[in-house]
Amino acid sequence: MISRYALYDIAKLTDRFNLTQGLPKGVKPHYNVSPTASAPVIVNIEGTRVVKLMKWGIVAKGAKDTNSVFRYKTYNTPLESVFSRPSSEQAIRKRRCLVPANGFYGLSRSGEKRAFYAHPNDKSLIAFAGVYSSWQDPEGTVHDTFSILTTKATDDMPDPSMRMPVIIRPEDEERWLDPSATSTNEFYDALRPYASGQLTAYEVSPDVHSPKVNQPRLIERI
């Protein structure tokens, strides 16, 4: 499971992802994005890349109240099962998005709490493969939500049992976002695994386990 990531190079988002409309209010540097938090997500609307703030965790359509929201949230969608689940199968065909990030954390929850941070070797901004949906609460307010696709970790990660996000390569981002591409043959190749040797990973402070901690020191090697 991926339950933490970092996005702090906000000033570089517009150029990196060719965002002609800029960023919405509320997009700030974040060193500890955690489930249920709002984060910027890139979608294709009528041929234009648009950034929307969405909550991390897709809410099931059958959720009736606030408690149900948290009970049924889905932060991650395993790549191995994305086409076999009715909800995610529809989302990956029609509601794909990019989740921009500087890097992501791998958290060890067995025994002593440990954490690892992984980022591209050149420290460039990356984009996770995501799917999104919307949920209407009892008051009629519509909430946009998203989930990150995950896959098996590469040899770059210290713990091979950890999962990692599916990273979309820059040359595949346009195809991934294209809403007209509804056949798996048109976009599945964009989900090919990141090759080993492209990420740098190291141990960081276990304080990242707490969603209340949001400081630059979280990405520093210990």
N, C-alpha and C positions, 0 to 999 in steps of 0.2 A: 504494500500500500504506500502511496505517496501522500503524506498528510502535511507537508511543509515545503514551501519554496520561497525564493527571494526574487524581487523585482525592484531594483533601486536606480537603474539608469533611465529614469523617466524622460530626461531631456533628449535621449537618443531614440525614443520610440517612433516619433514622427518620420524621421529620415529612414530608419532601419526598415520600417514596415510600409513605407510609402502611404502615409495617412494624410490625405488632402484636406480632411476636415478637422485635423488636430485632435486634441484630447478633451474629454468631458471634465467638468469640475469634479473634484474629489479624488483624482488620480495622484497619489503621493508615493514616494519611495517606501518600500516595505521589505524588511529583512526577514520577516517571519509570517508569510501568508499562510493561514490555517483554514481548515474547513469551516464553513458558514460565514467567512469573511467576504466582503465585496472586493472584486479585483477586475482589472481591465481585460476584456476579451475582444478579439477582432473577428468581425463577421463581414460577409459580403452582402451588401444591400443594393440591388439593382446595378451591379457592376462596380460599386465603390466600396473600398475598405472602410469600415466604420468601427470605432471603439465604443463598446458599451460596458458599463459597470454591472457585473453579475455576481450573484452569490455562489460560492463554491459548494456545490452539492445539489444534484438534481432531486427535486421533490416529486414523489409519486403522485399521479393524478388523483388517487383515492384518498390522499391525506385530508383530514377534516378539520384539524385544529393545529395549534402551535406545537403541541407535544408530538403529533404525527409528523410534522415537518422534520423534526430532528430524528425521529425514529426511522424514517424512510429515506433520508438523504443518501445519495450515492456520490461519494467524492471521486472515486475511481471507477473506470470501466476496463476490465481486463481485455486485452486485445484478443486473447484466445476465445472469448465467449461473446464478443460484441455483436456477431452476426446471428447468434443463436437465441438471444434474449429479445422478445418482441419490442420492448421499449427502446433499447439501444440500437436495435437493427433499423428502426425507422429513423432515429436521430442521426445515425452515421450516414444514411443516404440523403437526408434532407436538411439537417441542421448541424453542419460541421463548423468548427471555429478554431482559431489559433489562440493559445494562451501564452503571451509573452513572458519571458523570465530571464534572469541572469544565471540562475542555477537552482538546484533542488537539494533537499536534505534526505538522507536515509537515516531513519531512527530505529535503534535497537531497543526493544521493550522487554526482552527476556533478561532477567537478572539485573545487573547494573545498567542504568540508563546511559546509553552512548549515542552520539550523533555524528554523521559524516556529511560533508558538503561537497557537491560535485558541480563543476562548471566547464564550459568548453576550454580547451587549451589556450585559445586566443582571447578568452574572456569576453567574447562577443555576445550580444543578445540572441537568445534562441526562442523557438516557439514549440510548445507542446501541442500534440493533437488533442483537440477537445470536441465534445458534442454539447449542445445546449438545448434547453427547453424552457417552458414557462409554467407557472403555477399561480392560480388565483385563490387568495385567501377568502375566508367567510365574509369579509367586509368588501370584497370586490376588487381589491388591489392585486395587480398582476406582478409577480416577481420573476425576473429572468434568472435562470440558474444554469450552471455548467458542470461538466465532469471531465476529468483528464484520463485519457487512455493510457494504460500501463502495459509494460512488457517485462520480460526477464532481464535482469541486470547484466551488463557486460562485465568483462574481466577488470574493468577500471574500478568497479565498486569493491570496497574492502570486504563486504559480506555478500557472497554470491546468492544467498537466499533472499536478498532484498529485491524489491521491484523497482523499476525506474519508469519515468514517463516516456511515452513515444515522442521522439523529437522529429519534427518535420524539417527537412532540409530547405534552405531558402529557395532553391530552384523548384521545389515541389509545393510551395505554399499557395501559389495561385491556383493550381489544380485542386488542392485540398479544399480551398474556400469556394470553388466554383459550384454554385447551387444547381447548375444544369447537369453536373456530373452525378447521376444517380445510380449508375451501374458500377458494381465493384471493380470491374475491369478498368474503369476510368480513373479511379483514385487509390486503389489498394496498394499499388507500388509505392506510393508516397509513405506508406507505413513500414517500409523495410527497416530493419533494426539498425541502430547506430553501430558503427564498427568499433571494436576495442581500440584503445589508443587515442581516441578523440576527446576524452574527458579527463580532467584532473580531479581527483577526489582525495579528501583528507579528513581527519577527525577534527571536530569543532566542539564548542561548549555544549554540554547537555541541556543548558538553559533554553535551547530552542524547543525543547519538549513543551514548554509553557507558552501558550499563545499570547500571554500578556507581555512577553519580552520581545521588543522590536528595536534592536540596536545593531549598528554596523559590526560590533564585536562578534556577533553570531557567526559571521562568515570567516573569521580569523582562525588560522590553524592553531591547534594546541599541541 
